[in-house]
Amino acid sequence: QVQVVESGGGLVQPGGTLRIACTTPGLTFANFAMAWFRQAPGKEREGVSYTSWSGKTKYYADSVKGRFNITKDNLKNTLYLQMNRLKPEDTAKYYCAAASVATIHSTRWFNGHEYTYWGQGTQVTVSS
């Protein structure tokens, strides 16, 4: 049975850093492109960042470009999102998503319909 499990969320002050992680027990991690999405209360879910199966191709939402970094460790079967210079508007529940390399259209990485497997999310709150 495939699981997608996020961890590492929490409360951080504006300007601070946080790293969240995602593991996928039951999934052949190296065969999947991965992404982070987030959803704040009262707002639509938005794509934050994407990485190809190899980790060589990465995309970011304009709102996080230059501040966030996505990495995919195929040896540890773990996806990370390093978040720097956090802002209150980054407050949201962050979700990890996985898409088979056979079906993903990377130019539509920000579309949640491209992904088959989703985690339950981890809350990130940026507040003083």
Phi, psi and omega per residue, in radians:
Q1 nan 2.292 -3.108
V2 -1.428 2.367 3.027
Q3 -2.252 2.610 3.014
V4 -2.193 2.083 -2.983
V5 -2.211 2.051 3.090
E6 -1.649 2.691 3.083
S7 -2.688 2.870 2.997
G8 1.758 -0.020 3.121
G9 -1.205 2.970 3.122
G10 2.911 -2.906 -3.136
L11 -1.764 2.290 -3.139
V12 -2.457 2.610 3.126
Q13 -1.367 2.684 3.058
P14 -0.955 2.390 -3.080
G15 1.555 -0.148 -3.096
G16 -1.453 -3.100 -3.132
T17 -2.191 2.733 3.102
L18 -2.741 2.521 3.042
R19 -2.144 2.196 3.069
I20 -1.906 2.715 -3.042
A21 -2.331 2.812 -3.132
C22 -2.513 2.254 3.033
T23 -2.100 2.769 -3.043
T24 -2.353 1.260 3.089
P25 -0.990 2.335 3.124
G26 1.568 -0.091 -3.124
L27 -1.942 2.453 3.026
T28 -1.375 1.588 -2.909
F29 -0.945 -0.725 -3.057
A30 -1.170 -0.283 -3.116
N31 -1.598 0.108 -3.033
F32 -2.177 2.398 2.890
A33 -1.395 2.611 -3.037
M34 -2.297 2.732 3.121
A35 -2.624 2.780 2.970
W36 -1.951 2.328 3.011
F37 -2.090 2.877 3.036
R38 -2.537 2.710 3.102
Q39 -2.508 2.136 3.078
A40 -1.673 2.731 3.130
P41 -0.981 2.276 3.112
G42 1.359 0.068 -3.132
K43 -2.108 2.821 3.103
E44 -1.358 2.705 3.054
R45 -1.137 2.432 3.131
E46 -2.309 2.562 3.072
G47 -1.295 2.339 -3.128
V48 -1.795 -0.855 -3.082
S49 -2.808 2.703 -3.088
Y50 -2.390 2.557 2.971
T51 -2.386 2.470 3.075
S52 -1.208 3.019 -3.088
W53 -1.035 -0.576 -3.102
S54 -1.501 -0.292 -3.061
G55 1.520 0.020 -3.050
K56 -1.480 -0.475 3.116
T57 -1.884 2.230 -3.113
K58 -2.355 2.514 3.048
Y59 -2.277 2.663 3.128
Y60 -2.392 2.586 2.960
A61 -1.171 2.594 -3.129
D62 -1.008 -0.585 -3.060
S63 -1.189 -0.317 -3.100
V64 -2.081 -0.082 -3.087
K65 -1.022 2.318 -3.127
G66 1.530 -0.206 -3.136
R67 -2.001 -0.609 -3.088
F68 -1.869 2.649 3.091
N69 -2.420 2.210 3.129
I70 -1.771 2.379 3.072
T71 -2.382 2.528 -3.120
K72 -2.150 2.012 -3.141
D73 -1.800 1.748 -3.083
N74 -1.280 -0.265 3.082
L75 -1.419 -0.624 3.133
K76 -1.681 -0.014 -3.118
N77 0.933 0.764 -3.068
T78 -2.373 2.405 3.044
L79 -1.879 2.403 3.138
Y80 -2.138 2.685 2.926
L81 -2.301 1.897 3.078
Q82 -1.538 2.120 -3.069
M83 -2.013 2.056 -3.123
N84 -2.018 2.801 3.107
R85 0.826 0.904 -3.078
L86 -1.139 2.558 -3.131
K87 -2.108 2.736 3.093
P88 -0.973 -0.562 -3.136
E89 -1.270 -0.098 3.022
D90 -1.447 -0.121 3.129
T91 -1.078 2.167 -3.095
A92 -3.099 2.997 2.935
K93 -1.604 2.251 -3.077
Y94 -1.809 2.292 -3.089
Y95 -2.066 2.456 3.046
C96 -1.714 2.429 -3.129
A97 -2.388 2.578 -3.113
A98 -2.209 2.436 3.125
A99 -2.334 2.365 3.117
S100 -1.098 2.461 3.100
V101 -1.121 -0.326 -3.137
A102 -1.325 -0.344 -3.017
T103 -2.137 -0.349 -3.044
I104 -1.188 2.392 2.946
H105 -1.849 1.769 -2.958
S106 -1.086 -0.443 3.117
T107 -1.217 -0.242 3.079
R108 -1.961 0.575 -3.034
W109 -1.018 -0.456 -3.047
F110 -1.462 -0.063 -3.131
N111 -1.599 2.038 -3.092
G112 -1.044 -0.399 -3.120
H113 -1.202 -0.250 3.130
E114 -1.294 -0.228 -2.970
Y115 -1.909 2.472 -3.087
T116 -1.669 -0.683 -3.031
Y117 -2.026 2.404 -3.106
W118 -2.326 2.593 3.015
G119 -1.599 -3.139 -3.130
Q120 -1.500 -0.221 3.078
G121 1.696 2.717 3.048
T122 -2.341 2.338 -3.037
Q123 -1.434 2.298 3.031
V124 -2.094 2.142 -3.136
T125 -2.149 2.165 -3.138
V126 -1.947 1.920 -3.051
S127 -2.783 2.608 3.078
S128 -1.669 nan nan
